[in-house]
Amino acid sequence: MNIENCLFLGYANFEFSYVEENIKVIDSKFFNDADFSGISFVHPQKINHAIEFENTVFLGRLLMDNLKLGNLISFSQTYFKKGLSLNRIEASYLKFNNIFLNDKLILNPTKPRWVLDIKQAVIGKSKLIIEPLGIPESGMAKIKNLTSNNYSSSIKLEFHLTQNVIITDSNLSNFKNICFDGNIEDVRFINVNWGEVSKERFCPDITDYRKKRDIFRQIKLALDKQENYIDARKFYALEMWAYGRELCEELKSHLNLKSSLLVLLFIILASIPFFLLHAPWGIIASSLVMGALALTSYKLINRFNFVKDAVRIWENFTEMIIYWFYQATSNFGLNWKRPILWLIIITPIYFELVNRKEQIRNAFERFSDFVPLLGKLLWQVFDNLNYISAKFLQSLSLFNSSTMQSNSNGIAFITLLYYSFSAYLIYQFVMAIRRKVRR
C-alpha cells in the first residue's frame, strides 16, 4: 500500500487493516490524528514486511500500537507535532532518521530480539521514552546511533527486567537531560559519548535522592563490568553527590526540638570529664560516660521516638562530617591533586607550630590569666588529648620518652594530627592515581 503526495484533513483511520504488501507513506501531510494500530499483513509468514514514512508531517497524533509485523518500521524526514506512540509492537527493526518531535516518543517493543536505530532526533517540549517491556534470556535489544541535533532535547531510557540490552555508537552529548530508570546494571554501553556528566543533566527530574543514587550506582556498575573505569568514575562522583543529599534530607527529617536538645545534652555530659579531670582520668571517665549514654539510648530507642530521632541525628551528623571531609580532601578519591595541595598547606603549618611552641604556650597562659575559668577548662581538654596522643605515638615508636615527658607543650597532639592527616592524604593520593591508571 503506497500513500504518496496526499493530504488528510480529517481523522485518518487505518486501524486493524489487513495489508497485502509493505506500507509506504511519502510526501504526505496529516492534519488530524492518524491511527495505524493493529495493522496485520495478509501473509504474516513473510519476514520482510515494513512500514515506511518519508518526508511526512503529522500535525495530530500518530498511533501505532499492537502492530503485528515481522521486520521494519522506518521514519525519515518526519515531523510529529503531537508525538508518537509505539506500544507493544512486534517489529524487529525500528529506524528513525532526522525526525522532529514536539511531544513524547514512546517505544514499547515486545519482540524477543529488536534493534532501535535513531539518529538526528529533535525532541521539542517533551521526551524520548524507550521502555522495553521485558526481554527473555535468549533475546536482545540493541539501541544504536542515538543522537540529537538539538541541545534542548531530553531522553528517558527505562528498562524493566531486561537482559542483553546494548546501547552502541551513540552520542548523548547534545541531550540536555538524560534519565534512566529500571534495571540498568546489565545494560552494555559500547562507544557511547556521554558528554558532560553532571547532576544538572542526568536524572534532574527525580527528587528521591535514594533512587537517584541507585540509578548512578547501576550505571557505574554497568560501566565497571565493561572495564570502562574512566566514565564509571564520573558516575561514582554523582552517586556520592546524591548520597550527600540523601544524608541531608534524612537529617532534616529527624530534626526536632526534643531530639536536638537530647543530642546536645549527651555531648555536654560526655565532655564534662574532659573539662574537669586531669589526664588520664579525664579520658577514662569520658569514655565510661559515653559508653553509658550509648547503652542508655539504645535501651530507650524503641520506647521513645525522640530518642530514636536523636540517635539518627547523631549518626547522620557523623556520617556527613566524614562525607564532607572525604569530598574536600580528594573528591571521593577521584582527584589526585587535592591531597597534594593539602599536604603542601599543612606541612609548613605543622613545623611552624613546632618551632613556635613556647610562644603559643605563653599566649595561651596569658589568655588563661584574662579568662581564668575558660582557660583552665580548655587546658584540661588539651591536656587529656595530648596525653593520649603521646601514649599512642610512643606505642608506635614515633615519640621518644624524653619528648613525652614534656607533653604539656602540646607537641604530641599536634604531631598525631599531622601524622594521621598526612598518612590519610598519601593514601588518597595513591588511590586516586590507581583509579586513573586502572586496567
C-alpha positions as CSV (number, residue, x, y, z in Angstrom):
1,M,0.0,0.0,0.0
2,N,1.5,3.3,-1.1
3,I,0.4,6.7,0.1
4,E,2.1,9.5,-1.8
5,N,1.5,13.2,-2.0
6,C,-1.7,13.0,0.0
7,L,-3.4,15.5,2.4
8,F,-5.6,14.1,5.2
9,L,-7.8,16.8,6.5
10,G,-9.7,14.7,8.9
11,Y,-9.1,11.6,11.1
12,A,-7.1,9.0,9.1
13,N,-8.2,5.6,10.4
14,F,-6.2,2.5,9.2
15,E,-6.8,0.6,12.4
16,F,-6.9,-3.2,12.2
17,S,-6.3,-3.2,8.5
18,Y,-5.1,-6.2,6.5
19,V,-2.4,-5.3,4.1
20,E,-1.0,-7.3,1.2
21,E,2.4,-5.7,0.8
22,N,4.5,-3.2,2.5
23,I,3.2,0.2,3.6
24,K,4.9,3.4,2.3
25,V,3.8,6.9,3.2
26,I,5.7,9.5,1.2
27,D,5.5,13.3,0.9
28,S,2.2,13.4,2.8
29,K,0.6,15.5,5.5
30,F,-1.9,14.6,8.2
31,F,-3.8,17.5,9.7
32,N,-5.6,15.3,12.3
33,D,-4.9,12.1,14.2
34,A,-3.7,9.1,12.2
35,D,-4.3,5.6,13.6
36,F,-2.2,2.7,12.2
37,S,-2.8,0.5,15.2
38,G,-3.4,-3.3,14.9
39,I,-2.3,-3.5,11.3
40,S,-1.7,-7.1,10.1
41,F,-0.3,-8.5,6.9
42,V,-2.2,-11.0,4.8
43,H,0.9,-13.1,4.5
44,P,2.4,-12.9,8.1
45,Q,4.9,-15.7,7.3
46,K,7.0,-13.3,5.3
47,I,9.8,-11.8,7.4
48,N,10.5,-8.6,5.3
49,H,7.3,-6.7,5.9
50,A,7.8,-3.0,6.5
51,I,6.0,0.3,7.3
52,E,8.0,3.3,6.0
53,F,7.3,7.0,6.4
54,E,9.4,9.5,4.4
55,N,9.1,13.3,4.3
56,T,5.8,13.2,6.1
57,V,4.1,15.7,8.5
58,F,1.8,14.7,11.4
59,L,0.0,17.6,13.0
60,G,-2.1,15.3,15.1
61,R,-1.2,12.2,17.0
62,L,0.2,9.1,15.3
63,L,-0.9,5.9,16.9
64,M,0.8,2.6,16.0
65,D,0.0,0.3,18.9
66,N,-0.2,-3.5,18.8
67,L,1.4,-3.8,15.4
68,K,1.9,-7.4,14.2
69,L,4.6,-7.3,11.6
70,G,8.0,-9.0,11.2
71,N,10.6,-6.6,10.2
72,L,10.9,-2.8,9.8
73,I,9.3,0.4,10.9
74,S,11.1,3.4,9.4
75,F,10.7,7.2,9.8
76,S,12.8,9.5,7.7
77,Q,12.5,13.3,7.4
78,T,9.3,13.2,9.5
79,Y,7.7,15.8,11.7
80,F,5.5,15.0,14.7
81,K,3.7,17.8,16.3
82,K,1.9,15.8,19.0
83,G,4.3,12.9,19.4
84,L,4.4,9.2,18.5
85,S,3.3,6.2,20.5
86,L,4.6,2.7,19.5
87,N,3.1,0.5,22.3
88,R,3.5,-3.3,22.2
89,I,4.8,-3.5,18.6
90,E,6.3,-6.7,17.2
91,A,8.9,-5.1,14.8
92,S,12.4,-6.3,14.9
93,Y,13.9,-3.1,13.5
94,L,12.9,0.4,14.4
95,K,14.6,3.1,12.4
96,F,14.4,6.9,12.9
97,N,16.5,9.3,10.8
98,N,16.3,13.1,11.0
99,I,12.9,13.4,12.8
100,F,11.4,16.2,14.8
101,L,9.1,15.5,17.7
102,N,7.3,18.3,19.6
103,D,5.9,15.8,22.1
104,K,6.7,12.4,23.5
105,L,8.1,9.4,21.6
106,I,7.1,6.3,23.5
107,L,8.5,3.0,22.4
108,N,7.5,-0.4,23.9
109,P,8.9,-3.1,21.7
110,T,7.9,-6.7,22.6
111,K,9.9,-8.7,20.1
112,P,12.5,-11.0,21.7
113,R,15.2,-9.5,19.5
114,W,15.0,-6.0,18.2
115,V,17.1,-3.1,17.1
116,L,16.4,0.6,17.5
117,D,18.3,2.9,15.1
118,I,17.7,6.5,16.0
119,K,19.8,9.4,14.9
120,Q,19.5,13.2,14.4
121,A,16.3,13.3,16.5
122,V,14.9,16.6,17.8
123,I,12.6,16.3,20.8
124,G,10.9,19.6,21.5
125,K,8.7,20.1,24.6
126,S,8.9,16.6,26.0
127,K,11.0,13.4,26.0
128,L,12.0,10.4,24.1
129,I,10.9,7.5,26.3
130,I,12.2,4.0,25.5
131,E,10.6,1.2,27.6
132,P,11.4,-2.3,26.6
133,L,8.7,-4.4,28.4
134,G,10.9,-7.3,29.1
135,I,13.5,-9.3,27.1
136,P,13.8,-13.1,27.6
137,E,17.2,-14.6,28.4
138,S,17.7,-15.6,24.7
139,G,16.6,-12.2,23.4
140,M,18.5,-9.0,22.7
141,A,17.7,-5.3,22.4
142,K,20.0,-3.0,20.6
143,I,19.8,0.8,20.5
144,K,22.3,2.4,18.1
145,N,23.1,5.7,16.6
146,L,21.2,7.5,19.3
147,T,21.9,11.2,18.7
148,S,20.2,14.6,18.7
149,N,20.9,17.8,16.8
150,N,19.1,20.0,19.3
151,Y,20.6,20.6,22.8
152,S,17.1,21.2,24.3
153,S,16.1,17.6,23.7
154,S,15.6,15.2,26.6
155,I,15.7,11.4,26.7
156,K,14.4,8.8,29.2
157,L,15.5,5.2,28.9
158,E,13.5,2.9,31.1
159,F,14.3,-0.9,31.3
160,H,12.0,-3.4,33.1
161,L,13.5,-6.8,33.9
162,T,15.7,-6.8,30.8
163,Q,18.8,-8.6,29.8
164,N,21.1,-8.4,26.8
165,V,20.4,-4.7,26.2
166,I,23.1,-2.9,24.2
167,I,23.4,0.9,23.6
168,T,26.1,1.4,20.9
169,D,27.6,4.1,18.7
170,S,25.5,6.8,20.3
171,N,26.2,10.4,21.1
172,L,24.3,11.7,24.2
173,S,26.3,14.9,24.4
174,N,23.6,17.0,22.7
175,F,20.8,15.9,25.0
176,K,20.0,18.5,27.7
177,N,18.5,16.0,30.1
178,I,19.1,12.2,30.3
179,C,17.2,10.0,32.6
180,F,17.5,6.2,33.2
181,D,15.1,4.0,35.2
182,G,14.6,0.4,36.0
183,N,17.3,-2.3,35.8
184,I,20.3,-0.7,34.2
185,E,23.3,-2.6,35.6
186,D,23.1,-5.3,32.9
187,V,23.0,-2.8,30.0
188,R,26.1,-2.7,27.9
189,F,27.3,0.7,26.7
190,I,29.6,0.5,23.7
191,N,31.1,3.6,22.1
192,V,28.8,6.0,23.9
193,N,29.7,9.7,24.2
194,W,28.1,10.8,27.4
195,G,29.0,14.4,27.1
196,E,29.2,16.3,30.4
197,V,28.4,14.0,33.3
198,S,26.7,16.3,35.8
199,K,23.8,16.4,38.2
200,E,22.1,19.0,36.1
201,R,22.0,16.7,33.0
202,F,21.4,13.3,34.5
203,C,18.0,12.5,36.2
204,P,17.2,16.1,37.2
205,D,13.5,15.4,37.5
206,I,13.9,12.7,40.1
207,T,13.5,14.2,43.6
208,D,14.1,11.0,45.5
209,Y,17.9,11.1,46.2
210,R,18.0,7.4,47.2
211,K,16.5,6.4,43.9
212,K,18.8,8.8,42.1
213,R,21.8,7.4,43.9
214,D,20.8,3.9,42.9
215,I,20.5,4.9,39.2
216,F,24.0,6.3,39.3
217,R,25.3,3.2,41.1
218,Q,23.8,0.9,38.4
219,I,25.3,2.9,35.6
220,K,28.7,2.9,37.3
221,L,28.4,-0.9,37.8
222,A,27.4,-1.4,34.2
223,L,30.5,0.5,33.0
224,D,32.7,-1.2,35.5
225,K,31.6,-4.6,34.1
226,Q,32.9,-3.4,30.7
227,E,36.1,-2.1,32.4
228,N,35.2,1.4,31.3
229,Y,36.6,2.9,34.5
230,I,37.0,6.4,33.2
231,D,33.3,7.0,32.7
232,A,32.5,4.9,35.7
233,R,34.4,7.3,37.9
234,K,32.2,10.2,36.7
235,F,29.0,8.4,37.8
236,Y,30.6,7.3,41.0
237,A,31.1,11.1,41.8
238,L,27.3,11.6,41.0
239,E,26.5,8.6,43.2
240,M,28.4,10.2,46.1
241,W,26.8,13.6,45.5
242,A,23.3,12.0,45.7
243,Y,24.4,10.2,48.9
244,G,25.3,13.5,50.5
245,R,22.0,15.0,49.5
246,E,20.3,11.9,50.9
247,L,22.1,12.3,54.2
248,C,21.0,16.0,54.4
249,E,17.4,15.0,53.7
250,E,17.4,12.2,56.3
251,L,18.9,14.6,58.9
252,K,16.2,17.2,58.3
253,S,13.5,14.5,58.6
254,H,14.7,13.7,62.2
255,L,15.3,17.2,63.4
256,N,13.0,18.4,66.2
257,L,13.5,20.3,69.4
258,K,13.4,17.4,71.8
259,S,15.8,15.2,69.8
260,S,18.2,18.1,69.2
261,L,18.3,19.0,72.9
262,L,19.0,15.4,73.8
263,V,21.9,15.2,71.4
264,L,23.3,18.4,72.9
265,L,22.9,17.1,76.4
266,F,24.7,13.9,75.5
267,I,27.6,15.9,74.1
268,I,27.8,18.0,77.2
269,L,27.7,15.1,79.6
270,A,30.4,13.2,77.6
271,S,32.6,16.3,77.6
272,I,32.4,17.2,81.3
273,P,35.1,14.8,82.4
274,F,37.4,16.1,79.7
275,F,37.0,19.6,81.1
276,L,37.3,18.8,84.8
277,L,39.8,16.0,85.3
278,H,43.5,15.7,84.5
279,A,44.8,13.0,82.2
280,P,44.4,10.1,82.2
281,W,41.3,10.2,84.4
282,G,39.5,12.7,82.1
283,I,39.9,10.2,79.2
284,I,38.8,7.2,81.3
285,A,35.8,9.0,82.8
286,S,34.7,10.4,79.5
287,S,34.9,7.0,77.8
288,L,32.8,5.5,80.6
289,V,30.2,8.3,80.3
290,M,30.0,7.9,76.5
291,G,29.5,4.1,76.9
292,A,26.8,4.6,79.5
293,L,25.0,7.2,77.3
294,A,25.2,4.9,74.2
295,L,23.8,1.9,76.2
296,T,21.0,4.0,77.7
297,S,20.0,5.5,74.3
298,Y,19.8,2.1,72.6
299,K,17.8,0.7,75.6
300,L,15.3,3.6,75.1
301,I,15.3,3.8,71.3
302,N,12.2,1.6,70.9
303,R,10.3,3.3,73.7
304,F,10.6,6.9,72.8
305,N,10.5,8.3,69.3
306,F,12.5,11.4,70.2
307,V,15.4,9.1,71.5
308,K,15.3,7.3,68.2
309,D,15.4,10.6,66.3
310,A,18.3,11.7,68.5
311,V,20.3,8.6,67.6
312,R,19.5,9.1,63.9
313,I,20.6,12.8,64.1
314,W,23.9,11.8,65.7
315,E,24.5,9.0,63.2
316,N,23.6,11.2,60.2
317,F,25.7,14.1,61.5
318,T,28.8,12.0,62.0
319,E,28.4,10.4,58.5
320,M,28.0,13.9,57.0
321,I,31.3,15.1,58.6
322,I,33.1,12.0,57.1
323,Y,31.3,12.7,53.8
324,W,32.4,16.4,53.6
325,F,35.9,15.5,54.8
326,Y,36.2,12.9,52.0
327,Q,34.9,15.3,49.4
328,A,37.1,18.2,50.5
329,T,40.3,16.2,50.6
330,S,40.0,14.1,47.4
331,N,36.6,14.5,45.8
332,F,35.7,10.9,46.9
333,G,39.1,9.5,45.8
334,L,38.8,10.9,42.3
335,N,41.1,14.0,42.4
336,W,44.8,13.3,43.0
337,K,45.7,17.0,43.1
338,R,43.7,17.8,46.3
339,P,45.7,15.5,48.6
340,I,49.0,17.0,47.3
341,L,47.6,20.5,47.8
342,W,46.5,19.7,51.4
343,L,50.0,18.3,52.2
344,I,51.6,21.4,50.8
345,I,49.4,23.5,53.1
346,I,49.6,21.6,56.4
347,T,53.3,20.7,56.4
348,P,54.7,24.2,56.8
349,I,51.9,24.9,59.3
350,Y,52.9,21.9,61.4
351,F,56.6,22.8,61.5
352,E,55.8,26.4,62.3
353,L,53.7,25.3,65.3
354,V,56.5,23.1,66.5
355,N,59.1,25.9,66.2
356,R,56.9,28.4,68.0
357,K,55.6,26.0,70.7
358,E,56.9,28.2,73.5
359,Q,55.3,31.4,72.1
360,I,52.0,29.5,71.7
361,R,52.1,28.3,75.2
362,N,52.8,31.8,76.6
363,A,49.9,33.2,74.6
364,F,47.6,30.5,76.0
365,E,48.8,31.3,79.5
366,R,48.1,35.0,79.0
367,F,44.6,34.1,77.8
368,S,44.1,31.9,80.9
369,D,45.0,34.9,83.1
370,F,42.5,37.0,81.3
371,V,39.7,34.4,81.4
372,P,40.7,32.0,84.2
373,L,37.8,29.6,84.1
374,L,37.6,29.2,80.4
375,G,41.4,28.9,80.1
376,K,41.5,26.2,82.7
377,L,38.7,24.2,81.1
378,L,40.4,24.4,77.6
379,W,43.7,23.5,79.1
380,Q,42.2,20.4,80.7
381,V,40.8,19.3,77.4
382,F,44.1,19.9,75.6
383,D,46.0,18.1,78.4
384,N,43.8,15.0,78.0
385,L,44.1,15.0,74.3
386,N,47.9,15.5,74.5
387,Y,48.3,12.7,77.0
388,I,46.5,10.0,74.9
389,S,48.3,11.3,71.8
390,A,51.7,10.9,73.4
391,K,50.9,7.4,74.6
392,F,49.7,6.3,71.2
393,L,52.7,7.8,69.4
394,Q,55.1,6.2,71.9
395,S,53.5,2.8,71.3
396,L,54.3,3.3,67.6
397,S,57.9,4.3,68.4
398,L,57.2,7.7,66.8
399,F,57.7,9.6,70.0
400,N,60.6,9.1,72.4
401,S,60.2,9.0,76.2
402,S,62.0,12.3,76.8
403,T,59.8,14.2,74.5
404,M,56.8,12.5,76.1
405,Q,57.8,13.9,79.5
406,S,57.3,17.3,78.0
407,N,53.9,16.5,76.6
408,S,52.4,19.6,78.2
409,N,53.9,21.7,75.5
410,G,51.3,20.2,73.1
411,I,53.7,18.6,70.6
412,A,52.2,15.1,71.0
413,F,48.7,16.1,70.0
414,I,49.8,18.3,67.1
415,T,52.2,15.6,65.9
416,L,49.5,12.9,66.0
417,L,47.1,15.1,64.0
418,Y,49.9,15.8,61.4
419,Y,50.9,12.2,61.1
420,S,47.3,10.9,60.8
421,F,46.3,13.6,58.3
422,S,49.5,13.1,56.2
423,A,49.0,9.3,56.1
424,Y,45.4,9.7,55.0
425,L,46.3,12.2,52.3
426,I,49.1,10.0,50.9
427,Y,46.6,7.1,50.9
428,Q,44.0,9.2,49.0
429,F,46.7,10.3,46.5
430,V,47.7,6.7,45.8
431,M,44.0,5.6,45.5
432,A,43.3,8.5,43.1
433,I,46.3,7.6,40.9
434,R,45.3,4.0,41.0
435,R,41.8,4.8,39.7
436,K,43.3,7.0,37.0
437,V,45.5,4.2,35.6
438,R,43.3,1.2,36.5
439,R,43.1,-1.5,33.9
